[in-house]
Amino acid sequence: MKKNWLTVLVATLSILLFVVSMMKNDNTKNAKMEIGKSSMYSKKEIESAIKVVFKEFHDYPATLEKVWYEEDVEENKKMAKNYAAEEAIVLHSNFKTNSSSKTWENGFNPNANYSGWSWVLVRDNGGDWKLKTGGQG
């Protein structure tokens, strides 16, 4: 009986620690979104692309501060052509890395600010945005 109680206690504590760590690691929760005027995409389409970046960013050893869309029609068309897609959208972001060992493993400097980090997303037939690349702009 004691063994079962101990097993339940350990399992419960493990789950609790996992949940708390997931809440603590939400490195996008305070990020600001800025959506400029667009002749190519609706606000909803841009927000959808930004959500893809937010999801990707959860794996980064950093805190996302801001993501924005500043339309550059020619750049969007160039990226669509480069990735053989019907449409592309280029987003930009600012973030600050943390001091974990993952920072170096992911090619970032620890405790550094990155400004204007670009994200290129593509889609076909008005479908879901797919992230193609992220890198310094």
N, C-alpha and C positions, 0 to 999 in steps of 0.2 A: 504494500500500500504506500509506504514511504517513497519507494522508487517511482511510482506513477505520479505522485504529487510533485516530486523533484523534476521529472520530465516535463510536466505541464508548466511548471514555474520557469524552467529554462526556455521552453518554446515561447511562452508568453513574453518573457523579457527580450528574447531575440526579435520577435515581431515588433515590439515596442521600440527597440533601438533602431530597427530598419525604418519604421515610419518617421521617427524623429529625425534621422539622418536625411531622409528624402525631403522633409520640410526645410531643413536647414540648408540644403544644397540647391535651393531654388534660386539659381543665379540670374534669372531673368525677371523676377517678380517686380522689381522697381525700375525696369527699363522703360524709357519713354519712346513712344512712336510718333514720328512726324511724317505726315503724308502731304507732299506738295501737290500742286495742280498737275493734272495729267490729261493729255489728249488721247492717250493710248489705253489707259486702264481706269476702271471705276475704283472708288475707295474700297469697296468690298474685295476686288481682285488684288489690290495692293496689300490689304490687311491679310489676305490669305497667304500671300508670298511671305510676309513678315512672320506669320505664325510658323512657317517652315523653318525660318532662320532661328526663331525662338526654340523650336524643338531640337534642332541641330546643336544649338549653343549649350544645351544642358550637359553635354559631354566635355565642354571646354573648362579648363582650370582657371576660370575668370568670372568676373561679374559684368554682365552686359548693362551698359548705361543708356544707350540710345541707338535706335535703328530708324533710318529715314529713307524716304524715296524722293529723289530730286530728278525729275524727268530729263533724260537725254535721249531723244528719239533715235539719233544716229547710233549711239552706243548700244541701245537695246537691239536695234536691227543688226548691228555688227555681231553682237553676242549670239543672237538667234542663228545667224548664218554660220558662225564658228562652231556651234553645237548642233547644226543641222536640225533645227527646231523651227516651228512656225512662229513662236513668240519667245522673247526673253525679257527679263526685268533685272535691272541692276539696283541693288539696295546698298546702303552704306551703314556702318555702325562704329560706335566707340565702346571700348571695354577696357577693364583693368584686370591684369592677371593676378593670381595669388602666388603664394610662396611654396606651394606643394611641389613634390618631385614630378608630378604630371606636367607641370609647366614646361620644364626642359624637355621632357619626353615628347611633348607636342610641338616643339620647335619655337616656343615663346620665351621671352626673358621674364624672370620672376618679378613680381611687383612693378610691372611696367604698364604704361598707358598706351593703347593702340587707338589711333584716330583715323577715321575714313576707311576702315577695313571694308572691302567690297565683297558682296555676295552676288553670284550670278545664278539665276533660276530660269528654267525653261519649261515650256509646255506645248502641247499640240492639241488642236481641236478644242480649245477652251477647257482642257482637262486640268488636273491638279498640277501645281507647280512642283518641279523637281530641282533640288539643289545640284548644281554642277561644280561650282568652285567657290571658295572663299579665300581672300588674300588681300594683302596691302594694296591699296588703290593707287 
